[in-house]
Amino acid sequence: MLDVSDDFYFTKIDKSGTNNLSNIAAISLTGRSPKIRFHKSSGKGIVFNIRKSAAEPHVYMISTDGGTSWTGKTYAYTDANELSENYDIQDAYSFDGDNIILAGGSFTLSSFFIDKAFILKTTDGGLNWTKIDVDAAKGFNSLTFIDNDEGFAAVNQVSASSESKLFHTGDSGVTWSPVPDITNPEGIVRTQFFGTYYGIAVGHKGTIFRYSIN
């Protein structure tokens, strides 16, 4: 792993044992790869969407010192083993370094079509997790939050034109509801906000939605 310090010099961090990122491979079956998110002011980060082998459930790695050291962990929640090869974690958002949510979807191994979305939520820096299934959404692709409560999750999945491709939460990711006007059949890739009341959602084939929050 490379550490970036002042003046953009890179320093290779020599890790060993359970902290070695090179020991944990991406999901080989579907071509998924690890992802990383940091909370800037706290220096806490998480590497997710990784597994030790194709036969084992997902694991993750956390850092509390700006990426100098990393600790590998297994998700701790009821029936954690279900987070296996047919789950893909696409994005994460860290509110303060300890309160983190991960978003993704489960898919059918025979077809790789996303079946439903899910959220993994922790309030203690990754020691314990709560899994929240969002059956109305066919997989979350990206997360955007405008404050500690209100956020949006995009659905990047081809499906019927009547299905919403953007979901909204007002309670930090505990519950999610569809945004009725965002029904692009090709899916929404990402959203971006410029202040509290103005946002853009971008989808495939040049689709752009502009909206405000009332």
C-alpha positions in Angstrom: 0.0 0.0 0.0 1.2 3.5 -0.8 1.0 6.4 1.6 0.6 9.9 0.3 2.2 12.7 2.4 3.2 16.3 1.7 4.4 17.3 -1.7 2.9 14.2 -3.2 5.7 11.8 -2.3 4.6 8.2 -2.1 5.9 5.8 0.6 5.4 2.1 0.3 4.0 0.6 3.6 5.4 -2.8 4.3 2.7 -4.9 6.0 2.6 -8.5 7.0 0.3 -11.2 8.3 -3.4 -10.4 8.6 -2.8 -6.7 7.8 -1.4 -7.4 4.4 -3.8 -6.2 1.7 -2.0 -8.4 -0.9 -3.3 -11.4 1.0 -6.9 -10.5 0.3 -8.1 -10.9 -3.3 -10.9 -9.4 -5.2 -14.0 -11.6 -6.1 -12.6 -13.7 -8.9 -16.0 -15.1 -10.0 -17.5 -11.8 -11.0 -14.5 -9.5 -11.4 -15.4 -7.3 -8.4 -12.5 -5.4 -6.9 -11.7 -3.8 -3.5 -12.8 -0.2 -2.8 -11.6 2.3 -0.3 -13.2 5.3 1.5 -11.7 7.7 4.1 -13.2 10.2 6.4 -10.7 13.1 6.1 -10.9 14.8 9.4 -10.8 11.6 11.6 -8.2 9.8 9.5 -10.3 6.6 9.6 -10.7 4.5 6.5 -12.2 1.3 5.3 -11.4 -1.1 2.4 -14.4 -3.2 1.4 -15.8 -5.6 -1.2 -13.0 -8.1 -0.6 -12.8 -11.8 0.3 -9.9 -14.1 1.3 -11.1 -16.7 -1.1 -14.0 -17.5 -3.3 -15.4 -19.9 -0.7 -15.4 -17.4 2.2 -17.7 -14.5 3.0 -16.8 -10.9 2.6 -14.2 -9.3 4.9 -13.1 -5.7 5.3 -10.1 -3.7 6.6 -10.1 -0.6 8.7 -7.5 2.0 9.5 -7.7 4.6 12.3 -4.4 6.3 11.6 -4.7 7.7 8.1 -3.8 4.4 6.4 -0.5 3.7 8.1 -1.8 0.5 9.7 -4.7 -1.8 8.7 -6.7 -4.5 10.5 -8.7 -7.2 8.7 -12.1 -8.1 10.1 -15.2 -10.2 9.3 -18.6 -8.5 9.3 -20.3 -9.1 12.7 -24.0 -9.3 12.5 -26.7 -12.0 12.5 -26.1 -14.6 9.9 -23.0 -12.8 8.6 -22.0 -15.8 6.4 -24.8 -14.9 4.0 -22.7 -12.0 2.7 -20.9 -14.3 0.3 -20.1 -14.6 -3.4 -23.4 -13.3 -4.6 -23.1 -10.0 -2.8 -21.4 -6.9 -4.3 -20.6 -3.8 -2.2 -20.4 -0.8 -4.5 -20.0 2.3 -2.3 -19.6 3.6 1.2 -20.2 6.8 3.1 -18.5 7.8 6.4 -20.3 10.3 8.5 -17.5 10.8 11.1 -15.2 7.8 10.9 -17.2 5.6 13.2 -20.7 5.9 11.6 -20.3 4.3 8.2 -22.8 2.8 5.7 -22.0 0.4 2.9 -24.3 -0.1 -0.1 -24.6 -2.8 -2.7 -26.8 -5.5 -4.1 -27.2 -9.3 -4.2 -27.3 -11.1 -7.6 -28.3 -14.4 -9.0 -25.1 -16.4 -9.7 -26.5 -18.0 -12.8 -27.4 -14.7 -14.6 -25.5 -12.0 -12.5 -28.7 -9.9 -12.5 -29.1 -7.8 -9.4 -32.0 -9.0 -7.3 -32.2 -6.4 -4.5 -30.3 -3.7 -2.7 -28.9 -3.8 0.8 -27.2 -1.5 3.3 -24.6 -2.4 6.0 -24.5 0.2 8.8 -22.1 0.5 11.7 -22.0 3.1 14.5 -18.8 1.9 16.2 -16.2 2.1 13.5 -16.9 -1.4 12.1 -17.0 -3.5 15.2 -20.6 -4.4 14.7 -22.9 -4.1 11.6 -26.6 -4.0 10.9 -27.8 -5.3 7.6 -30.8 -3.6 6.0 -32.4 -5.2 2.9 -34.1 -2.8 0.5 -36.2 -5.1 -1.6 -37.8 -2.4 -3.7 -34.4 -1.5 -5.2 -32.4 -3.6 -7.6 -29.0 -2.9 -6.1 -27.4 0.3 -5.0 -24.5 1.6 -7.0 -23.5 4.9 -5.3 -24.2 7.0 -2.2 -24.5 10.7 -1.8 -25.4 12.5 1.5 -26.1 16.2 1.9 -26.0 16.1 5.7 -25.9 13.5 8.5 -29.5 12.4 7.9 -30.5 13.0 4.3 -29.0 11.1 1.4 -29.6 9.3 -1.9 -28.6 5.9 -3.4 -28.5 5.4 -7.1 -29.6 2.2 -8.9 -27.4 1.4 -11.9 -29.5 -1.5 -13.3 -31.4 -1.9 -16.5 -35.1 -2.7 -15.7 -38.6 -1.7 -16.4 -39.1 2.1 -17.1 -41.6 2.4 -14.2 -39.0 1.4 -11.5 -37.3 4.2 -9.7 -33.5 4.4 -10.1 -32.9 6.7 -7.1 -33.8 6.1 -3.5 -33.9 8.6 -0.6 -33.3 8.3 3.1 -34.0 10.8 5.8 -32.7 8.8 8.8 -29.0 8.2 8.0 -29.7 5.1 5.8 -32.0 3.1 8.1 -35.0 3.4 5.7 -35.2 4.1 2.0 -38.0 5.1 -0.3 -38.0 5.5 -4.1 -37.9 9.0 -5.8 -40.8 8.7 -8.2 -39.5 11.0 -11.0 -36.2 9.2 -11.5 -37.2 6.2 -13.7 -34.5 6.0 -16.4 -34.7 2.4 -17.7 -30.9 2.3 -18.2 -30.1 3.2 -14.6 -28.6 6.0 -12.7 -24.8 6.0 -12.1 -24.2 8.8 -9.6 -25.7 11.9 -8.0 -24.0 15.2 -7.0 -25.3 18.0 -4.8 -24.4 21.7 -4.8 -25.7 22.8 -1.5 -28.8 21.5 0.3 -31.5 22.1 -2.3 -29.9 21.6 -5.7 -28.7 18.3 -7.2 -27.9 16.4 -10.4 -28.5 12.7 -11.1 -26.6 11.2 -14.1 -27.6 8.1 -15.9 -26.7 6.1 -19.0 -27.2 7.3 -22.6 -26.7 10.9 -21.6 -29.6 11.0 -19.2 -29.4 13.9 -16.7 -32.0 14.8 -14.0 -31.9 18.1 -12.2 -34.0 18.4 -9.1 -34.4 20.3 -5.8 -35.5 19.1 -2.3 -38.6 20.7 -0.9 
